[in-house]
Amino acid sequence: MLTFNNSITDFFQEYIHFPKEYYTESGDLTDSATNIAALMLLHDHVFESKKEMKTTALKDFNVILPEHIFKEA
């Protein structure tokens, strides 16, 4: 069974290849990595808005992306 963090990790791995230092011991992306990924995908126009990204994550990965991952560094 996938956990919430596994689902978030799976979503971002669909778009970005992360170096091993961006993962926790359990294999999930760190909070910092998810933040970087969300901002990168928006900046690079993979998604035109947070709403589009959140909708895709929900539809394709059955996960609701938390608002805190969109926080500017």
N, CA and C atoms as an extended XYZ file, in Angstrom:
219
Properties=species:S:1:pos:R:3:atomname:S:1:resname:S:1:resid:I:1 pbc="F F F"
N         0.838       -1.194        0.000 N   MET     1
C         0.000        0.000        0.000 CA  MET     1
C         0.879        1.252        0.000 C   MET     1
N         0.567        2.171       -0.889 N   LEU     2
C         1.318        3.415       -0.966 CA  LEU     2
C         0.939        4.352        0.171 C   LEU     2
N         1.935        5.032        0.695 N   THR     3
C         1.670        6.061        1.689 CA  THR     3
C         1.498        7.392        0.967 C   THR     3
N         1.070        8.378        1.721 N   PHE     4
C         0.897        9.724        1.179 CA  PHE     4
C         2.205       10.217        0.568 C   PHE     4
N         3.320       10.061        1.296 N   ASN     5
C         4.609       10.538        0.791 CA  ASN     5
C         5.077        9.741       -0.412 C   ASN     5
N         4.782        8.424       -0.450 N   ASN     6
C         5.121        7.628       -1.636 CA  ASN     6
C         4.417        8.177       -2.863 C   ASN     6
N         3.155        8.537       -2.705 N   SER     7
C         2.374        9.047       -3.831 CA  SER     7
C         2.905       10.378       -4.330 C   SER     7
N         3.292       11.242       -3.415 N   ILE     8
C         3.883       12.527       -3.805 CA  ILE     8
C         5.208       12.278       -4.530 C   ILE     8
N         6.008       11.383       -3.986 N   THR     9
C         7.285       11.035       -4.623 CA  THR     9
C         7.050       10.485       -6.022 C   THR     9
N         6.114        9.576       -6.160 N   ASP    10
C         5.806        9.002       -7.478 CA  ASP    10
C         5.384       10.074       -8.470 C   ASP    10
N         4.579       11.018       -8.023 N   PHE    11
C         4.129       12.098       -8.898 CA  PHE    11
C         5.317       12.895       -9.429 C   PHE    11
N         6.187       13.367       -8.538 N   PHE    12
C         7.302       14.200       -8.975 CA  PHE    12
C         8.339       13.416       -9.775 C   PHE    12
N         8.514       12.127       -9.471 N   GLN    13
C         9.454       11.306      -10.236 CA  GLN    13
C         8.994       11.106      -11.677 C   GLN    13
N         7.734       11.295      -11.912 N   GLU    14
C         7.219       11.190      -13.276 CA  GLU    14
C         7.799       12.300      -14.169 C   GLU    14
N         8.230       13.397      -13.553 N   TYR    15
C         8.697       14.568      -14.305 CA  TYR    15
C        10.173       14.889      -14.119 C   TYR    15
N        10.740       14.497      -12.986 N   ILE    16
C        12.104       14.918      -12.635 CA  ILE    16
C        12.883       13.722      -12.103 C   ILE    16
N        14.139       13.603      -12.524 N   HIS    17
C        15.048       12.606      -11.964 CA  HIS    17
C        15.828       13.287      -10.834 C   HIS    17
N        15.745       12.740       -9.644 N   PHE    18
C        16.365       13.341       -8.472 CA  PHE    18
C        17.626       12.588       -8.063 C   PHE    18
N        18.672       13.316       -7.667 N   PRO    19
C        19.856       12.646       -7.114 CA  PRO    19
C        19.505       12.013       -5.757 C   PRO    19
N        20.279       11.022       -5.352 N   LYS    20
C        19.949       10.255       -4.149 CA  LYS    20
C        19.886       11.104       -2.883 C   LYS    20
N        20.589       12.213       -2.842 N   GLU    21
C        20.578       13.042       -1.629 CA  GLU    21
C        19.231       13.743       -1.395 C   GLU    21
N        18.343       13.690       -2.364 N   TYR    22
C        17.026       14.290       -2.218 CA  TYR    22
C        15.991       13.329       -1.622 C   TYR    22
N        16.443       12.137       -1.236 N   TYR    23
C        15.539       11.130       -0.689 CA  TYR    23
C        15.802       10.891        0.796 C   TYR    23
N        14.748       10.529        1.502 N   THR    24
C        14.873       10.123        2.901 CA  THR    24
C        15.323        8.667        2.942 C   THR    24
N        15.618        8.177        4.127 N   GLU    25
C        16.018        6.770        4.281 CA  GLU    25
C        14.913        5.820        3.841 C   GLU    25
N        13.659        6.262        3.943 N   SER    26
C        12.538        5.405        3.554 CA  SER    26
C        12.252        5.450        2.046 C   SER    26
N        13.017        6.266        1.307 N   GLY    27
C        12.866        6.315       -0.139 CA  GLY    27
C        11.930        7.392       -0.656 C   GLY    27
N        11.397        8.206        0.240 N   ASP    28
C        10.528        9.314       -0.170 CA  ASP    28
C        11.368       10.559       -0.416 C   ASP    28
N        10.841       11.463       -1.221 N   LEU    29
C        11.517       12.741       -1.408 CA  LEU    29
C        11.451       13.559       -0.123 C   LEU    29
N        12.503       14.330        0.126 N   THR    30
C        12.500       15.221        1.282 CA  THR    30
C        11.513       16.360        1.037 C   THR    30
N        11.129       17.046        2.096 N   ASP    31
C        10.244       18.209        1.948 CA  ASP    31
C        10.878       19.257        1.048 C   ASP    31
N        12.166       19.459        1.216 N   SER    32
C        12.878       20.430        0.392 CA  SER    32
C        12.822       20.041       -1.084 C   SER    32
N        12.988       18.759       -1.379 N   ALA    33
C        12.951       18.288       -2.764 CA  ALA    33
C        11.574       18.483       -3.383 C   ALA    33
N        10.514       18.217       -2.618 N   THR    34
C         9.174       18.409       -3.171 CA  THR    34
C         8.912       19.881       -3.432 C   THR    34
N         9.414       20.733       -2.561 N   ASN    35
C         9.266       22.173       -2.757 CA  ASN    35
C         9.994       22.625       -4.017 C   ASN    35
N        11.226       22.188       -4.160 N   ILE    36
C        12.020       22.532       -5.339 CA  ILE    36
C        11.338       22.020       -6.605 C   ILE    36
N        10.859       20.788       -6.553 N   ALA    37
C        10.216       20.181       -7.724 CA  ALA    37
C         8.964       20.949       -8.136 C   ALA    37
N         8.124       21.284       -7.170 N   ALA    38
C         6.893       22.009       -7.484 CA  ALA    38
C         7.205       23.355       -8.135 C   ALA    38
N         8.146       24.071       -7.557 N   LEU    39
C         8.497       25.381       -8.107 CA  LEU    39
C         9.145       25.250       -9.484 C   LEU    39
N         9.972       24.218       -9.673 N   MET    40
C        10.625       24.002      -10.962 CA  MET    40
C         9.601       23.675      -12.049 C   MET    40
N         8.652       22.814      -11.734 N   LEU    41
C         7.640       22.444      -12.728 CA  LEU    41
C         6.765       23.631      -13.118 C   LEU    41
N         6.516       24.517      -12.176 N   LEU    42
C         5.757       25.729      -12.495 CA  LEU    42
C         6.619       26.705      -13.286 C   LEU    42
N         7.850       26.897      -12.856 N   HIS    43
C         8.752       27.827      -13.528 CA  HIS    43
C         9.012       27.409      -14.979 C   HIS    43
N         9.156       26.102      -15.196 N   ASP    44
C         9.437       25.588      -16.539 CA  ASP    44
C         8.172       25.367      -17.369 C   ASP    44
N         7.041       25.775      -16.842 N   HIS    45
C         5.747       25.710      -17.527 CA  HIS    45
C         5.312       24.289      -17.901 C   HIS    45
N         5.770       23.314      -17.103 N   VAL    46
C         5.231       21.960      -17.263 CA  VAL    46
C         3.756       22.006      -16.882 C   VAL    46
N         3.482       22.784      -15.838 N   PHE    47
C         2.112       23.090      -15.426 CA  PHE    47
C         1.970       24.598      -15.432 C   PHE    47
N         0.850       25.082      -15.896 N   GLU    48
C         0.639       26.527      -15.974 CA  GLU    48
C         0.199       27.138      -14.650 C   GLU    48
N        -0.232       26.298      -13.716 N   SER    49
C        -0.698       26.816      -12.427 CA  SER    49
C        -0.636       25.725      -11.366 C   SER    49
N        -0.683       26.169      -10.110 N   LYS    50
C        -0.763       25.210       -9.000 CA  LYS    50
C        -2.013       24.359       -9.148 C   LYS    50
N        -3.091       24.985       -9.557 N   LYS    51
C        -4.350       24.258       -9.706 CA  LYS    51
C        -4.200       23.127      -10.719 C   LYS    51
N        -3.560       23.401      -11.848 N   GLU    52
C        -3.364       22.366      -12.857 CA  GLU    52
C        -2.502       21.228      -12.306 C   GLU    52
N        -1.426       21.572      -11.594 N   MET    53
C        -0.559       20.556      -11.019 CA  MET    53
C        -1.311       19.712       -9.997 C   MET    53
N        -2.064       20.373       -9.128 N   LYS    54
C        -2.823       19.653       -8.109 CA  LYS    54
C        -3.886       18.747       -8.747 C   LYS    54
N        -4.530       19.218       -9.786 N   THR    55
C        -5.547       18.426      -10.473 CA  THR    55
C        -4.924       17.186      -11.109 C   THR    55
N        -3.775       17.346      -11.747 N   THR    56
C        -3.087       16.220      -12.372 CA  THR    56
C        -2.640       15.205      -11.322 C   THR    56
N        -2.098       15.684      -10.208 N   ALA    57
C        -1.665       14.777       -9.135 CA  ALA    57
C        -2.844       13.978       -8.596 C   ALA    57
N        -3.962       14.636       -8.431 N   LEU    58
C        -5.146       13.953       -7.912 CA  LEU    58
C        -5.675       12.940       -8.921 C   LEU    58
N        -5.774       13.359      -10.169 N   LYS    59
C        -6.337       12.494      -11.211 CA  LYS    59
C        -5.428       11.301      -11.507 C   LYS    59
N        -4.128       11.554      -11.654 N   ASP    60
C        -3.207       10.514      -12.101 CA  ASP    60
C        -2.576        9.696      -10.975 C   ASP    60
N        -2.464       10.296       -9.781 N   PHE    61
C        -1.770        9.618       -8.685 CA  PHE    61
C        -2.612        9.509       -7.418 C   PHE    61
N        -3.826       10.010       -7.488 N   ASN    62
C        -4.739        9.929       -6.353 CA  ASN    62
C        -4.141       10.537       -5.081 C   ASN    62
N        -3.478       11.670       -5.245 N   VAL    63
C        -2.875       12.348       -4.102 CA  VAL    63
C        -3.185       13.842       -4.186 C   VAL    63
N        -3.471       14.408       -3.041 N   ILE    64
C        -3.695       15.854       -2.941 CA  ILE    64
C        -2.380       16.497       -2.513 C   ILE    64
N        -1.824       17.324       -3.380 N   LEU    65
C        -0.575       18.003       -3.039 CA  LEU    65
C        -0.846       19.061       -1.976 C   LEU    65
N        -0.114       19.022       -0.871 N   PRO    66
C        -0.328       20.009        0.185 CA  PRO    66
C         0.180       21.389       -0.227 C   PRO    66
N        -0.472       22.391        0.262 N   GLU    67
C        -0.145       23.770       -0.105 CA  GLU    67
C         1.295       24.141        0.262 C   GLU    67
N         1.834       23.574        1.335 N   HIS    68
C         3.168       23.982        1.794 CA  HIS    68
C         4.273       23.642        0.800 C   HIS    68
N         4.039       22.720       -0.137 N   ILE    69
C         5.107       22.428       -1.097 CA  ILE    69
C         5.278       23.534       -2.127 C   ILE    69
N         4.338       24.446       -2.186 N   PHE    70
C         4.416       25.546       -3.150 CA  PHE    70
C         5.039       26.803       -2.534 C   PHE    70
N         5.487       26.700       -1.307 N   LYS    71
C         6.055       27.847       -0.602 CA  LYS    71
C         7.392       28.229       -1.241 C   LYS    71
N         7.568       29.501       -1.513 N   GLU    72
C         8.825       29.993       -2.066 CA  GLU    72
C         9.939       29.788       -1.044 C   GLU    72
N        11.089       29.398       -1.538 N   ALA    73
C        12.241       29.154       -0.655 CA  ALA    73
C        12.787       30.437       -0.086 C   ALA    73
